[in-house]
Amino acid sequence: MRGFELGGGFPRRVRAASRSCLGASVLLALLGSPSGAHDEEFPIDAESVLARGAPEPQFTFESRDLSLDVGGGAHDPGQAPAWVMVRGEGANGSRTPLIRLEGSKWASVPTGFLYSDDATAPEGVTEVVLEEDHLSIQASGMNWNFSPGGSLDALWVYLRLDRELYCARFPGAEALSNDPGHFEAGAASAASLSPEDCWVCGNGLEEPGEECDDGNFVENDGCTSACTKGACENPP
């Protein structure tokens, strides 16, 4: 951690308020308006990533040359909602749910903002550092549920700040390790990525080709995990 230390706590997972259509509607209203209406997408250069599964689940990500205005309270994730998501691309791919970084867990520091929790957090994200030129994400513990199921075509990391979406892609062919339960890669350039490459089912933003997107894995809340409209069942 880059010289900061704060106490722990428990973030919340982004999910429907209930498994009813009403709950899904409330969540979709919180996540954003439809039809790709979010502000901008930003592919970013990355320095490194590590995704490791059981028996010691761990995830670390470091960006490179990020350009983000964090002065004067701009992009304050304690005031505007923030989420992270990790996705494996390919036949062995999977993804995390859209993980809400609770506003009360953020603190302002001299160089930007720091999110801090402990390994017992429900979704396993323990630290996020957001600075003008740097983004890092750490997750660990048994509540962190992302583990490569096999060789990946690529590993993606997403950060959403309100209606701005940042994404980084690590090609599997260039990875240092690309095996079941262990993906590790060094520097990855965003030069070949377009803003539309950040579009993906699960980021909570309804984009072209999607009927809905609530960011979770609940299949009976009116929006499926494949971002299509589905059955809506009330809980008993």
C-alpha positions as CSV (number, residue, x, y, z in Angstrom):
1,M,0.0,0.0,0.0
2,R,1.4,3.4,-1.0
3,G,1.9,4.9,2.5
4,F,-1.7,4.9,3.5
5,E,-3.5,2.8,6.2
6,L,-7.1,2.9,7.3
7,G,-9.4,0.7,9.3
8,G,-11.6,-2.1,8.0
9,G,-15.2,-2.5,7.3
10,F,-17.7,-4.2,5.0
11,P,-18.7,-3.1,1.5
12,R,-21.9,-4.0,-0.1
13,R,-22.4,-6.1,-3.2
14,V,-24.4,-4.5,-6.0
15,R,-27.6,-6.5,-6.5
16,A,-31.2,-6.0,-6.9
17,A,-33.0,-4.6,-3.9
18,S,-35.2,-7.7,-4.1
19,R,-35.8,-10.4,-6.6
20,S,-38.8,-8.6,-7.9
21,C,-39.2,-6.5,-11.0
22,L,-39.6,-3.5,-8.7
23,G,-36.3,-4.2,-7.1
24,A,-34.6,-4.6,-10.4
25,S,-36.0,-1.4,-11.6
26,V,-34.7,0.5,-8.6
27,L,-31.2,-1.0,-9.2
28,L,-31.2,-0.1,-12.9
29,A,-32.2,3.4,-12.1
30,L,-29.3,3.6,-9.7
31,L,-26.8,2.1,-12.2
32,G,-27.7,4.5,-15.0
33,S,-29.9,5.2,-18.0
34,P,-30.2,2.9,-21.0
35,S,-28.9,2.9,-24.6
36,G,-25.3,3.5,-24.0
37,A,-25.9,7.0,-22.6
38,H,-23.0,7.0,-20.2
39,D,-20.4,9.8,-20.5
40,E,-17.2,8.3,-21.8
41,E,-15.1,5.1,-21.9
42,F,-11.4,5.1,-21.4
43,P,-9.1,2.2,-22.3
44,I,-6.0,2.5,-20.0
45,D,-2.5,1.3,-20.1
46,A,-1.7,-1.3,-17.4
47,E,1.5,-2.2,-15.5
48,S,0.6,-5.6,-14.1
49,V,-2.1,-8.0,-13.0
50,L,-2.2,-11.2,-10.9
51,A,-5.3,-13.4,-10.5
52,R,-4.9,-16.5,-8.3
53,G,-7.5,-18.9,-7.0
54,A,-7.7,-21.2,-4.1
55,P,-6.2,-22.1,-1.6
56,E,-5.1,-18.4,-1.3
57,P,-7.3,-16.3,-3.6
58,Q,-5.6,-13.1,-4.6
59,F,-6.0,-10.3,-7.1
60,T,-3.7,-7.3,-7.8
61,F,-3.8,-4.8,-10.5
62,E,-1.7,-1.7,-11.3
63,S,-2.3,0.8,-14.0
64,R,0.3,2.9,-15.9
65,D,0.2,6.5,-17.0
66,L,-3.4,7.1,-15.9
67,S,-4.7,10.6,-16.6
68,L,-7.5,11.5,-14.2
69,D,-8.4,14.8,-12.6
70,V,-8.7,14.2,-8.8
71,G,-8.1,17.8,-7.7
72,G,-10.7,19.9,-5.8
73,G,-12.9,16.9,-5.2
74,A,-13.2,15.9,-8.8
75,H,-14.0,12.2,-9.3
76,D,-14.5,11.7,-5.6
77,P,-15.7,8.1,-5.2
78,G,-16.9,8.9,-1.8
79,Q,-19.6,11.2,-3.3
80,A,-20.3,9.5,-6.6
81,P,-20.7,5.7,-7.0
82,A,-17.8,3.5,-7.9
83,W,-17.6,-0.1,-8.9
84,V,-15.0,-2.7,-10.1
85,M,-15.3,-5.8,-12.2
86,V,-12.9,-8.5,-13.4
87,R,-13.6,-10.6,-16.5
88,G,-11.8,-13.5,-18.2
89,E,-12.3,-13.7,-22.0
90,G,-12.5,-17.0,-23.9
91,A,-13.9,-20.5,-23.5
92,N,-12.7,-20.6,-19.9
93,G,-13.8,-17.1,-19.1
94,S,-15.9,-15.9,-16.2
95,R,-16.4,-12.7,-14.4
96,T,-17.1,-11.2,-11.0
97,P,-20.4,-9.4,-10.3
98,L,-20.3,-5.6,-10.5
99,I,-18.8,-4.8,-7.1
100,R,-19.9,-1.6,-5.4
101,L,-17.1,0.2,-3.6
102,E,-19.1,1.7,-0.7
103,G,-18.7,5.5,-0.4
104,S,-18.1,5.4,3.4
105,K,-15.0,3.2,2.8
106,W,-13.2,5.9,0.8
107,A,-10.9,8.5,2.3
108,S,-9.3,11.6,0.7
109,V,-5.5,11.4,0.8
110,P,-2.9,14.0,-0.4
111,T,-2.5,12.4,-3.9
112,G,-6.1,11.3,-4.5
113,F,-8.5,8.7,-2.9
114,L,-8.1,5.5,-1.0
115,Y,-10.6,2.7,-0.5
116,S,-9.8,0.3,2.4
117,D,-11.4,-2.8,3.8
118,D,-10.3,-6.1,5.1
119,A,-10.2,-9.7,3.7
120,T,-13.5,-10.5,5.4
121,A,-15.3,-8.0,3.1
122,P,-18.3,-9.7,1.4
123,E,-16.7,-9.3,-2.1
124,G,-13.1,-9.5,-1.1
125,V,-11.9,-6.1,-2.4
126,T,-9.5,-4.8,0.3
127,E,-7.9,-1.7,-1.3
128,V,-8.2,0.6,-4.2
129,V,-5.9,3.5,-4.7
130,L,-7.1,6.2,-7.1
131,E,-4.6,8.9,-8.1
132,E,-4.2,11.3,-11.0
133,D,-1.7,9.0,-12.7
134,H,-2.3,5.7,-11.0
135,L,-5.0,3.1,-10.2
136,S,-4.4,0.0,-8.1
137,I,-6.8,-2.7,-7.0
138,Q,-6.2,-5.4,-4.4
139,A,-8.5,-8.3,-3.4
140,S,-8.0,-11.4,-1.4
141,G,-9.6,-14.0,0.9
142,M,-12.3,-16.6,0.4
143,N,-14.9,-14.0,-0.5
144,W,-13.0,-13.0,-3.6
145,N,-14.6,-15.3,-6.2
146,F,-12.6,-14.8,-9.4
147,S,-10.3,-17.6,-10.4
148,P,-9.2,-18.4,-14.0
149,G,-10.9,-21.7,-15.0
150,G,-8.2,-22.4,-17.6
151,S,-6.2,-20.6,-20.2
152,L,-7.8,-17.2,-21.1
153,D,-7.8,-15.3,-24.3
154,A,-7.5,-12.2,-22.2
155,L,-8.1,-10.8,-18.8
156,W,-10.0,-7.5,-18.4
157,V,-10.2,-5.1,-15.5
158,Y,-12.9,-2.5,-15.2
159,L,-13.3,0.6,-13.0
160,R,-16.5,2.5,-13.2
161,L,-16.7,6.0,-11.7
162,D,-20.3,7.2,-11.8
163,R,-20.9,7.1,-15.6
164,E,-17.3,7.0,-16.7
165,L,-15.9,3.5,-17.5
166,Y,-12.2,2.6,-17.5
167,C,-10.9,-0.7,-18.8
168,A,-7.6,-2.5,-19.2
169,R,-6.9,-5.7,-21.3
170,F,-4.1,-8.2,-20.7
171,P,-3.8,-10.6,-23.8
172,G,-3.4,-14.2,-22.7
173,A,-0.8,-14.8,-25.4
174,E,1.5,-12.3,-23.7
175,A,0.9,-13.4,-20.1
176,L,3.7,-14.6,-17.9
177,S,1.3,-17.4,-16.6
178,N,-2.0,-18.4,-18.1
179,D,-3.0,-21.6,-16.4
180,P,-6.0,-22.8,-14.4
181,G,-6.2,-20.8,-11.2
182,H,-3.3,-18.5,-12.1
183,F,-3.1,-15.6,-14.5
184,E,-0.2,-13.2,-14.3
185,A,0.9,-10.6,-16.8
186,G,3.1,-7.5,-17.1
187,A,2.6,-4.3,-19.0
188,A,-0.3,-4.1,-21.4
189,S,-0.9,-1.2,-23.8
190,A,-4.3,0.3,-24.6
191,A,-3.1,1.6,-28.0
192,S,-5.1,-1.0,-29.9
193,L,-8.3,-0.5,-27.9
194,S,-11.2,1.7,-28.8
195,P,-13.6,3.2,-26.2
196,E,-16.3,0.7,-27.4
197,D,-14.0,-2.1,-26.4
198,C,-14.9,-1.2,-22.8
199,W,-18.5,-2.2,-23.5
200,V,-19.4,-5.5,-21.8
201,C,-22.4,-7.2,-20.3
202,G,-22.2,-6.9,-16.5
203,N,-20.9,-3.3,-16.1
204,G,-24.4,-2.0,-15.1
205,L,-24.7,0.2,-18.2
206,E,-27.1,-0.8,-20.9
207,E,-25.1,-0.6,-24.1
208,P,-25.8,-1.4,-27.8
209,G,-26.8,-5.1,-28.2
210,E,-28.1,-5.4,-24.6
211,E,-31.7,-5.4,-23.5
212,C,-30.7,-4.6,-19.9
213,D,-27.7,-4.7,-17.5
214,D,-28.0,-4.8,-13.7
215,G,-24.5,-6.1,-13.1
216,N,-25.5,-9.2,-11.0
217,F,-26.0,-12.9,-11.5
218,V,-29.6,-13.1,-10.4
219,E,-31.6,-14.8,-13.2
220,N,-35.1,-14.1,-12.0
221,D,-35.1,-10.4,-11.3
222,G,-36.1,-9.3,-14.8
223,C,-32.6,-9.0,-16.2
224,T,-30.5,-12.1,-16.8
225,S,-26.7,-12.4,-16.4
226,A,-26.5,-12.4,-20.2
227,C,-28.1,-8.9,-20.3
228,T,-31.4,-10.1,-21.8
229,K,-34.8,-9.5,-20.3
230,G,-36.0,-12.5,-18.4
231,A,-38.5,-13.9,-15.9
232,C,-39.3,-11.8,-12.9
233,E,-40.3,-13.7,-9.8
234,N,-41.1,-12.3,-6.4
235,P,-39.5,-13.9,-3.4
236,P,-41.7,-16.0,-1.1
